[in-house]
Amino acid sequence: MRTFFFLLFILFGSLASAQTYTVIADSLRLPNGLQIDALGRLWVVESGYGFDDGAVSILLADGTLLPVIVGLPAFFDTTSQESVGPWHTIALPNNKLGVFSPINGGVLVFDLTGFTPGQSPPLTVNDTVGSIIIADFVYQNQPPDMPDSNPYTGVVDANGNWYIADAGFNGIVKVSASGQRSVFCKFDPIANQIPVGPPYYDAVPTRIIAKPGGGFYVCNLTGFPFLEGTASIFEVSASGVVSTHATGFTMLTDLMLDPNTGDLYALQIGTFDLSIFNFAPNSSKVWRLHADGSREVIAENFDLSPGMALDGQGNLYAAELGLGRVLRFDGAVSAAYEQSSDLTDLRLSPNPAMDFVRLDFSLKSASSVQIRVLDAIGKTIFSQNMGALEAGDHNALWHCQNQPAGIYWVDIQTKTGLKTQKLILK
């Protein structure tokens, strides 16, 4: 996807949202990736305005920025209206830091040994000690008239192999410890169900993280027309086989895993309003996905956000791209656990199913209820508004005999929450 943040120039007019957070930094140059290090420090990547002004800094609680790397390549493409600069960082062994820089074609590696934030002079591109380059390899594996590479995030396994999510290639490139490059996996384009836009749009991979037990989770930001509910979280096996873990999301740009609970956190950068051909103000949100398939929103009503981080105290941080801010949602994770939901249970039977499936659920209090069934690519294939229901046990029946075999997702939305369960049709 060549234009990664489409119509970026219009973001600067976005509106501020209701004050449900603390602004800990502002006037940043397109803040993108956030990361909490082993010492609990918050790192922020500024993609820059296009004047080789990309930067990596440590952000203190009082809003002070301690520059670590400055002058990173950044430019503004006046044709595509796209600002391109450093996206994210990755902590590496032996006090090394990787910076994902699409202009450089991959990852720049810096050695922070002996560097003292706030005291040592900031590093520059001239201080790189190595690089992982994939752009030329990506070009060789694309049609010659459509070269596009955008290394966005990546992980390194215990053997030193890199797995880089390339948002231009729409795939994962593996770089072995010896430097050999290969296509690890590709993400298929998605059929466009509306008359606006191309017949297919890209399933653009953004964040890749390691999956406990092996393999990876990958989230995606779907291409124009940026339809709601069509983004997914994928599982990619250690051999590169792609399957859908969860779907029904919108324009995901970041993904985190809580190693203690196994919960996944997914960041929605925002929603695109075709009626005004612009991103809707304050449409970012953070989802938490539990192991049982249920999900909930733990932060919302903030502006276009490409990156997030979670500290050890349960505080959530989010970067607002166009507004140039970093926000802190105090205790967002623990507060979400305490949030009461009127939906207490969701059971599907039979599962796997062939001709029909019965949905049984319980409400602790009266609530409106909306049921949706989505296919593996996030398209809604069944929807039922059950209206206002009283507290107690309820059920609904979906006749699915005309649907092809495969994986589906069943959502039940109430006033205070959403539960999702995986359904297999055979």
N, C-alpha and C positions, 0 to 999 in steps of 0.2 A: 504494500500500500504506500504509494509515493507520498501523498499528502497525509502525514500522520495525524497532526492536530489541525483538522480542516478549518479554514477561515479563522486562523488564529488571531488575525488583526481585530476581529470583532469582540474578542474576549475582554479587551480593556474597558469596554463599556458595561460590563456585567455589574449587577446590583449586589450589594451586601445583604446577607441574610440575617435572620433574627439572631440575637446574641445568646446562643446556647453553648458557647465555647469561650475560650480565652485566646485572643490574638497575641502570640508571643513574638512575632516578627512581621514586619511589613516592609514595603519598598524593595522587595527582592526582585531580581531579574528573572522572571519566569521560573519559580521554584518547581522542581520536578520530583526527583527521588529523595526519599527520607530513609534513614537507617539508624537504629539504636545499636551501639557497639557493646562489647563485653564489659565496658566500664560504665554503661548506662548513659553515655553521651549521645546526643542527637546530631546526626550528620545531615546536611542538606545540600543538594545539587541544584545550582542555578544554571538553566540552559542558556541564558543570555539573550540579548536583543539582536544579535547578529553582527557584533563588532569584535569577535574573538574575546568576548567578555564572559564566557562560561566560567564557573567556579565551583569549588567544593569547600565547605566550611563546617565548623562545629558551631551549633547554635545553643547558647546558654539559656537557662530558664528566664533570665531577665531581658532576653532579646538580643544580647550581644553576639555578634558574629565573629568567630575566630577563623580567618582565612587559612586554609591549608594548601589549596591549589588554586591559582588564578590564571587568567589569560588562556583558558581552554578554547579550542576552535569553536566558533559559532557564527552562523550567517542567517540572513533573512532573505528568502527567495521571493522576489517581488512578483514573479509570475504565478507561483502557486500560493502566495501569501502564507508561507510556512516558515516558521523559525526552527532552526535545527541547531542543536548543541549537545553537550553532555546530558545523558539521561539519568543514569543511576551509578551507584558505586557497589563494590563487592569487597568484603574483607577477605584477605588471603593470608596463608601461613607466613611466618617469619616477618611479621610487621609490614607486609605489603598491602597495597590498596589498588584495586582495579577500577577504572573509570570507563563506562561504556560511551564511546564517542563515535557516532556514525560518520562524521566528517573524516575521521582517521581510519574508518573501515573496520573497527573492532573495539578492542579493549586496550587502553593505555595502563601500564603498570608503574606504580611509584613505590619507592622504599621510604617508609616513615621512621626508620631507625634514627634515633637522635633528634627527631623533630618534636618540639614543644609548642603546642598550640598557644597562640597569644604572645609567644616570645621569639620563636624562630621565624625568619622571613618566609613568606609563602613560596611553595614550589611552583614551577612552571612546566610547560611541555618539554623544555630542555632537560628537565630532571627525570624524565622517564627512564626506567631501568629495563624495560621490555615491553612487548606488545603481543596481542593475540589478534591477528588480522584474518577476517573472513570475507570481506567485500569482494575481492577479486575471485574467490572461489564461488561465491554466490552468483556473480555475473556469468561465470562459465556454465552455470546450471540453470540459466534463464534464457528465454528467447532473446536474440541479440538486439532486437528493437525495443526491449522492455527491461533494461538493466535497473535493478532497484535493490538496495541493501540498506537495512536500518537495524543494526545490532542494538537491542534495547535492554535486555537483562540476560543474566546467565547464572549458572551454578558450576561448581567444580567438585568432582567426586573425590573419594579418598585416594584414588590412584592418579590424581592429577589431570583427569580428562575434563575438558570444558564442554558445556552444553549451552549454546547461546541461542536465545529466542530472537530471530531476525524478523522485524515487523514489515520489512519490504519483501522478503523472500517468502513470508507466510509459512515458515517452517523453523525447525531447530537444526542448527549446524553443530556437529561434534568435532572437537579438536582434541586429538589424543595427546597424552603427555609427551609424545615424541614429535608432535606438530602435524600429524597427518589429519587432514580435514575430510569430512564426509557428511552427507545428508542423513541426519538421524531420523527425522520424520517431517512430513508436510501436513498442512491442515487444508482440507478440501474447501473450495468456495461454496457459498450457501445460495440456494435459489431465492431470488427476490419475489416475494408474494404480492407486491404492489406495483402499479404502473410507473411509479417514479423511480428513476435510477436505472442501472444496468440490469440485465436478466439474472446475473449472479454478482454477489459481492464477496469481498475477502473476509476470511476468518482470521483476522490479524492477531498473532500471538503477542502478548505483552510480557507479563511476568511468568517466569518459570521458577519453581522451588522444588526442593527434594521431597520425595514422599517417603515416610517411614517404611522400612522394609524393602525399599528399592523402587526405582522409577521416579516419576515426577508428576507434579500438578502444574498445569498451564492454564492461564485465563486468557480471554481474547477480547479485543475491541473490534467489533464488526465494522466493515466499510460502509460507505454511503449507500443507501439513505439512513444508516444508523438506526435501524428499527428497534423499538423497545421489545424486550423479552427474547432477543435472538442471540445474545452472548452466552457463553458457556464456560464452565471449568472442566478441563479435560484431564484424564489420566493418561500418561504415556509410560509404557512399560520400559524395563531396562533394555529391551531389544528394539524400542522405537514404535511399538504398536499403540495407536491412538484409540481411546474410548472416551465416552462422555461420562463425567462424574456427576455433574449437576448442570441444569440449564434454566432458562427463563430469566436471565439477567440482561442488563443493558450496558454496553460499552464499558467493560471491565479493564482497568489499567494496572491494578496492583493486587497482590495476593500474599497472605501470610498464614502461617500455621502455628497454633499454640501447641508446643511440644508436651505440655502437661495434660491438656484435655483432648487433644486431637482435633479441636475446632479449627475450621478454616475461616479466614476473614477476607472478604472480597470488596474491592473499592470500585464503585460506579463513578466514572468521571463526570457523568451528567446525562441528560437526554437531549435529543435534537428535535426541535419543533419545526416540522416542514411547513406549517402555516406561516411562519415568519422567517423561515430558512436561516435559523440561528439556534444556538444552544439555549435551552431554557435556563434562566437564572436560578441559582440555588437548588439545582437538581442533582447534586452529588449525594451519595449515601454510602454507608459501609454496612455490608451484610455479614452476619455470622452464621456459619453452617455447622450444625451439630452432627455427630456420628450417626444419629438415628434418621438423618435426612431432613429434620426440621431446620428452619432458618428464621432469622429475625434481623431487623434493622437496629443497629446500635448507635448510629450517628447519621444525621441527615440535615437538610436545609442549609447547606453551604455550597460555595461556588465551585466551578470546574476544577476537579482535583485529580491529578495524575499519580500522586504518591502518598503513602501513609506509613506509619510506624507505630509500634505498641511497646510501651515500657513495662518494667517489672511490677509497677504499681497499678496496672490496669488503665493507665491513661493512654488515650489514642491521639495521635498527631496526624494532621492532614495538610498537604500543600495546596494552596489555591493558586492556580497557574496565572490567570489573567490579573487577579488582584494583587499578586506578589506577596502573599501572606502565608504564614504557617500558623495553624490553629491547634489548640490542645483541648480535647474533650476530657475533662477530669473524671476519672473513674468510670469511663464509658462502658468498660467491659463488666465490671462488678454491678453497675447500675442496671445493665441489661439482664443480668441473672436475677435481680430482685424484681424486675418488671413482671407484674401478673399478667397472664394471658387467659382469655376466656375459652380458648381451645386447649383441652387437656389431653386429647388422644386422637389418633388417626390410624385406622386399620384397613387394609385392603385384602379382600378375599374373593375368589382364590387369587393367588399370586405365586407362580405364573397363571395367567388367565387365557382363555380362548374366545368365549362367546360373550361373557359379561364379567364385570367386576363390581363388587359391592363395597361402598365406602361407609365405614362406621366411624363416627366421631362423637365426642362429648363436649358440651359447653358448661363451664362453671357459672356463666351468667348469660343473660339474653344478649344476642348479637346478630348483626347481619352476616350472611355467609355467602361467599362466592366460590364456586368450584371451577377449576380449569384442569384440562389434561393437555400436556405438551408432548410433542414428539422429540426425537433425539437431537434435532437441530433447533429446538426452542419454538417451533410453530404451534400455536394454539389450535388444537383439532376438536376440542369440545369445551364448552363453557356453559355453566348453569348458575343463574342467580337464584338462590333459595330464599331470598328475602330475610325478614327478621324472624329468628327462631328463639324459642324460650330455652332456659337452662335445662340440661338433661342430655339424654342419648338421642342421636339422630342417625339417619342413613340415607344414602342415595345410590342409584343403580346406573351404571354406564354400560350400554350395549356396544361391544367393541368387535363384533364378529367380522365387520368389513374392513378392519384395520390390518395392515401388514404386521408380521411378527417383528419384534424388536424391543428396544428399551423406551419406556415412556416415563413421564413425571406427572404426578398428581398433586396439585396445589389446592389447599383450602385456606382462603383468606377470611379473617374475621376483623372486628373492629381493632383488636389489639395485637394481632399477630398473624403469622403465616406458617403453615406446616407443609412440608413437601415429602412425598414418599416415592421411591422408585417402583415402577410397575413393569413387569415383563409380560409381553404377549407372545404366545407361541402358536 
